Amino acid sequence: MAYKLCLLLATILFLTFKGVSQNTFVPDDNFEQALIDLGFDTPPLDDVVPTANIINITSLTISNKNIQNLTGIEDFAALSQLFVQDNQLSSIDVSANSNLQIFWCFNNLLSVIDVSNNPNLISLRCEENNLTTLDLSRNSELNVLTCGNNNLLNLDVSLNTKLNRLICSNNNLTSLDLSKNPDLSQLSCDGNELNILDLSNNLKINILNCSNNVLNELDVSAQTDLIELNCSNNQLCYLNINNGNNVNITLIDFSGNTNLTCVIIDDLLNNRSTWLPLNYQDYVISIEECSSKVLVDNLEDFIGTSYILPPITNGNYFTATLGNGIPLTVGDEITRTQTIYIYNENGCFNNETSFSVIISDSPYFIPKYFTPNNDGTNDFWQVIDTNNSINTISIYNRFGKLVKFLPKNSPGWDGTFNGKFLPNDSYWYEIVLNNKEILRGYFALKR
């Protein structure tokens, strides 16, 4: 019995002694030297550091020390801030540092970073590495993330709802979902392959750099705090910065977007002397005006026995509106009466004109009906007079009341009388030619 008691006491004393004198294995000489320089170890370099000297350290800065191996970091149990940037690390294990809040490891050789056991992490800087993936699904407290200049193909920040600053520049991202990040104020996603950037849920953004992507359109009209915008070198054909706060924006650069049709702004009179490019002219104040910026040729109506489609510069011929129907080409012969549409588009907006080809032996064409419903087709009753032989046109309702008088070269009748829409009905015309001949007939108004 006495023997067993002595043995137990001896074991306790051994373990106590061992605990007091426990060391942490630090095989990288540059890491150990950095700890010596900080006063946590003493020479010589012997690959061990007293654990008691480091176990309660909360902040450690060992940047730019040419460290290749961070073995030993696991015994820094109280560590909340770790700065190991600008070293030669190809791997790092911070799974034992569960209190970590700030972790900067940028400009190393890391291909993988595991922060799944760091739930308190609020700032992660891992740019300038060789990362292809980055799992942040267990870092719900993350506020700052900079992961630019890696090889990331995807980036999921849907569970990082407190994210305020995101810099993911110069990766290989083709999409970026920010719908779950309402507190985002600074976003740099330049140098990727993004073709869509939806910021409808990111109303607090004040600094945005999305340059050097393949974006087709960009709308920041809801970002009323915006002070800097760089969306240069994309494929934009549409940019909306009508956010009511243009006067407070200090930097705007949308240069290098050769297909840009229009830029929607607050006020055409605002000072834009610092906006790039300086020579841009196609500013508008509403999206409806953008279609008018798409150039499209306009041809006169034709009456004759046949018509050859002439060359045009802006647009293409179609037999139906909005680029529908049968495509026609320059030189095609039109041998029946029809409307020809010239349609042009640039990816975001479109514009079109139309003209009538009337196959007839008569020098003028009198429409049998029109549909003034403001859809751009047959909105006016207009007589086509290729020889300019008509002098005046008078239009009467069924009761013989004059509702419209059209002088020579009038654009036609829109179906109104004293500013009011007239009803569906038949109306009578009296056309007086230059030679005093009078033509009478009727047509229908259809709404």
Number of C-alpha atoms within 10 A of each C-alpha: 5 6 7 9 9 10 11 11 10 12 11 11 12 12 11 12 11 11 12 12 11 14 18 20 18 21 18 19 17 18 23 26 22 17 20 16 13 13 10 17 19 16 10 10 16 13 16 19 23 16 21 17 15 22 16 13 16 15 15 17 14 20 19 14 15 18 23 19 20 20 17 21 23 19 20 24 18 18 24 20 20 23 17 24 24 19 19 17 21 17 16 19 16 23 15 16 21 19 20 25 20 21 21 20 24 24 22 23 18 21 17 17 19 14 23 15 16 24 18 18 25 20 21 21 19 25 24 21 21 18 21 17 16 19 15 22 14 16 23 19 18 24 19 21 22 20 24 25 22 22 18 21 16 17 20 15 24 16 16 22 19 19 25 19 21 19 20 25 24 22 22 19 21 16 17 18 15 20 14 16 22 18 17 24 20 21 21 20 24 25 22 23 19 21 18 16 17 15 21 14 16 21 19 19 24 18 20 21 20 23 24 22 23 19 22 20 19 20 18 20 21 19 23 19 18 25 18 17 23 19 23 22 20 26 20 27 21 23 22 21 22 22 17 15 16 21 12 12 18 13 15 21 18 21 20 17 20 12 15 23 22 27 24 23 22 19 14 11 7 10 10 16 9 12 17 16 16 11 9 13 9 12 19 19 17 14 17 10 13 22 18 15 16 20 18 20 17 15 15 11 15 21 22 16 15 16 18 12 14 11 11 15 8 15 21 20 24 20 17 17 18 16 20 12 12 10 13 17 15 12 11 11 13 17 15 13 17 14 16 21 26 26 24 22 18 15 15 17 18 19 20 24 19 22 15 17 22 24 18 16 11 12 15 19 19 15 15 12 18 20 19 20 14 11 8 13 14 16 19 20 21 20 18 22 17 16 9 13 15 23 17 17 22 16 21 17 16 11 8 10 11 15 17 19 16 16 13 15 15 13 13 17 19 21 23 13 12 8 8 8 12 15 11 12 13 15 20 19 19 16 20 18 16 13 9 10 10 13 12 12 12 17 17 16 20 16 15
